[in-house]
């Protein structure tokens, strides 16, 4: 979610929606000095899950919201430094990946579930959550890593997205123990399983940097993640 000031008391928000994909909306009066206006603006925070009633016109680039309210009210995400940093990382990653307006219901529900799981997860799960989310998100964009790790194929070629037996000639790869850890993370299907994967700060740093490289190799103009240094410091 992105917000930009519009006029004296309104704003334009960019949202990822279930029915229409990425859309930009005018929210009138959301920045009003009244208590109601201030409360309305608080709904449009990064990672917010909202229920919307909108006016949609496919011929327009800017839509209007008629009604909006919380779709899910977080209990911990906005109050925990660690969870909030993870959420901001997830939001930035999505912003760099979601460039077309086409809807994708499966992706939408994956994202929705991911933020709800993050809100409810214990700290032992939260620490590995960015790795879990970034790895499993790739599958929705057609460049997921094929989990065929073995004693023979123990090097992860980040350029090709699969495990190989020898280090490639380019520098974009993960060797042991990080290739094995990536394979274990790919096998995780429910976030609660993440607490079984014990990682230290250095391991998370290496893996997050590798995933940033992996995305930049497969998404044009991906650049670097501004939230990554903060996330690494917190984790």
C-alpha positions in Angstrom: 0.0 0.0 0.0 1.3 3.5 -1.0 -0.3 6.8 0.0 0.2 10.3 -1.5 -1.3 13.5 -0.3 -4.0 14.9 -2.5 -5.3 18.4 -2.0 -5.8 19.7 1.5 -7.4 16.8 3.2 -7.5 13.8 0.8 -5.0 11.3 -0.4 -4.4 8.8 -3.2 -3.7 5.3 -2.2 -2.4 2.4 -4.3 -3.9 -0.9 -3.1 -3.7 -4.6 -4.2 -7.3 -5.8 -4.5 -8.8 -9.3 -4.9 -11.0 -8.3 -7.8 -9.1 -5.7 -9.7 -5.4 -6.3 -8.9 -3.4 -3.1 -8.3 -5.6 0.0 -8.3 -5.2 3.7 -7.3 -8.0 5.3 -5.3 -8.9 8.8 -4.1 -9.9 8.8 -0.5 -11.7 12.1 0.2 -11.4 13.7 3.6 -9.0 11.0 5.0 -6.6 13.7 6.2 -9.1 16.0 7.7 -8.2 17.7 11.0 -11.3 16.2 12.5 -11.0 13.2 14.7 -12.9 11.1 12.2 -10.6 12.1 9.4 -7.5 11.3 11.4 -8.9 7.8 12.2 -9.7 7.2 8.6 -6.1 7.9 7.5 -4.9 5.4 10.1 -6.6 2.6 8.2 -4.4 3.2 5.2 -1.2 2.0 6.7 1.3 -0.4 5.0 0.1 -4.1 5.3 -3.5 -3.0 6.3 -6.2 -5.5 5.3 -9.3 -3.6 4.4 -12.8 -4.3 3.2 -13.8 -1.8 0.4 -16.8 -0.8 -1.6 -15.5 1.0 -4.7 -16.6 2.6 -7.9 -14.7 0.9 -10.6 -14.3 2.2 -14.2 -11.9 0.3 -16.4 -11.4 3.4 -18.5 -10.0 5.3 -15.6 -6.6 5.1 -13.9 -7.9 6.6 -10.7 -10.9 5.1 -8.9 -13.0 6.1 -6.0 -13.7 4.4 -2.7 -17.3 4.6 -1.4 -16.8 2.7 1.9 -13.9 1.2 3.7 -13.3 -0.5 7.0 -10.9 -3.0 8.6 -11.1 -6.4 7.1 -8.8 -7.8 9.8 -7.7 -5.9 12.9 -4.1 -6.7 13.8 -3.4 -7.4 17.4 0.4 -7.3 17.3 1.8 -6.3 13.9 1.7 -2.5 14.4 2.9 -2.7 18.1 5.9 -5.2 17.7 9.1 -3.7 16.3 10.1 -7.1 14.8 6.7 -7.9 13.2 6.4 -4.4 11.9 9.8 -4.5 10.2 9.0 -7.9 8.7 5.7 -6.5 7.4 7.4 -3.5 5.8 9.9 -5.8 4.1 7.0 -7.9 2.7 5.2 -4.7 1.5 8.3 -3.4 -0.3 8.9 -6.8 -1.9 5.3 -6.9 -3.1 5.6 -3.3 -4.5 8.6 -4.3 -6.5 6.9 -7.4 -7.9 3.4 -6.3 -8.5 3.6 -4.1 -11.6 0.6 -5.1 -13.7 -3.1 -4.5 -12.7 -4.3 -8.0 -13.5 -6.1 -9.7 -10.5 -4.8 -13.0 -9.1 -7.1 -14.4 -6.5 -4.7 -17.1 -5.4 -1.9 -14.5 -4.9 -4.2 -12.2 -3.1 -5.2 -14.9 -0.6 -1.6 -16.0 -0.1 -0.7 -12.4 0.8 -3.7 -11.9 3.1 -3.0 -15.2 4.9 0.7 -14.3 5.2 0.0 -11.0 7.0 -2.5 -12.7 9.4 -0.1 -15.5 10.2 2.6 -12.9 10.8 0.4 -11.1 13.2 -0.4 -14.2 15.2 3.0 -15.9 15.1 5.4 -16.3 18.0 8.9 -14.7 17.9 10.5 -18.0 17.0 8.4 -18.1 13.8 8.7 -14.3 13.1 12.5 -14.4 12.8 12.4 -16.8 9.8 9.2 -15.4 8.3 10.8 -13.0 5.7 12.7 -16.0 4.2 9.5 -18.1 4.1 7.5 -15.4 2.5 10.1 -14.4 -0.1 10.8 -18.0 -1.1 7.1 -18.9 -1.5 6.1 -15.7 -3.2 8.4 -16.4 -6.2 6.1 -19.2 -7.4 3.3 -16.8 -8.2 5.6 -14.9 -10.6 6.9 -17.9 -12.5 10.5 -18.1 -11.3 10.2 -20.2 -8.1 13.1 -22.4 -7.0 12.8 -26.1 -7.8 13.5 -28.0 -4.6 15.6 -30.9 -5.9 18.3 -30.6 -3.3 20.4 -33.8 -2.8 23.9 -34.8 -1.7 24.9 -34.6 -5.3 23.0 -31.4 -6.2 24.0 -29.3 -3.2 24.7 -25.9 -4.8 21.8 -23.5 -5.5 22.2 -21.7 -8.8 20.3 -18.4 -8.2 20.4 -17.5 -11.9 18.7 -20.7 -13.0 16.6 -21.3 -9.9 17.6 -24.9 -9.2 20.2 -27.0 -7.4 23.3 -28.2 -9.3 26.3 -30.4 -8.5 29.0 -27.8 -9.0 29.5 -24.1 -8.5 28.4 -22.2 -11.6 30.8 -19.8 -13.4 28.8 -16.7 -12.3 28.8 -15.4 -8.7 25.0 -15.9 -8.1 24.8 -19.1 -6.1 24.5 -20.5 -2.6 26.8 -23.3 -1.4 26.5 -25.3 1.9 25.1 -24.9 4.4 22.9 -22.2 2.9 21.7 -24.4 0.0 20.5 -27.0 2.5 18.8 -24.4 4.6 17.0 -23.0 1.6 15.8 -26.5 0.7 14.4 -26.9 4.3 12.6 -23.6 4.0 11.1 -24.6 0.7 9.6 -27.6 2.3 7.7 -25.5 4.9 4.0 -25.4 4.2 2.7 -23.9 7.4 4.4 -21.0 9.2 4.4 -22.8 12.5 7.0 -25.2 11.0 9.5 -22.4 10.8 10.3 -22.7 14.5 11.9 -26.0 13.8 14.5 -24.3 11.6 17.1 -22.8 13.9 19.1 -20.0 12.3 21.5 -17.4 13.6 21.8 -13.8 12.6 24.6 -14.4 10.1 22.6 -17.2 8.3 19.6 -15.0 7.9 21.7 -12.2 6.6 23.3 -14.3 3.9 20.0 -15.9 2.9 18.2 -12.6 2.7 20.9 -11.0 0.6 20.8 -14.1 -1.7 17.1 -13.8 -2.1 17.4 -10.1 -2.9 19.9 -11.1 -5.7 17.5 -13.8 -6.8 14.7 -11.4 -7.3 16.9 -8.8 -9.0 18.0 -11.5 -11.5 14.4 -12.4 -12.4 12.5 -9.1 -12.2 13.5 -6.2 -14.4 14.4 -2.9 -12.5 14.1 -4.7 -9.1 16.9 -2.7 -7.6 17.7 -3.1 -3.9 15.4 -3.4 -0.9 15.5 -0.3 1.3 13.9 -2.2 4.2 16.5 -5.0 4.2 19.3 -3.4 6.3 16.8 -2.4 9.0 15.3 -5.9 9.0 18.7 -7.6 9.2 19.5 -5.4 12.2 16.3 -6.2 14.0 16.5 -9.9 13.3 
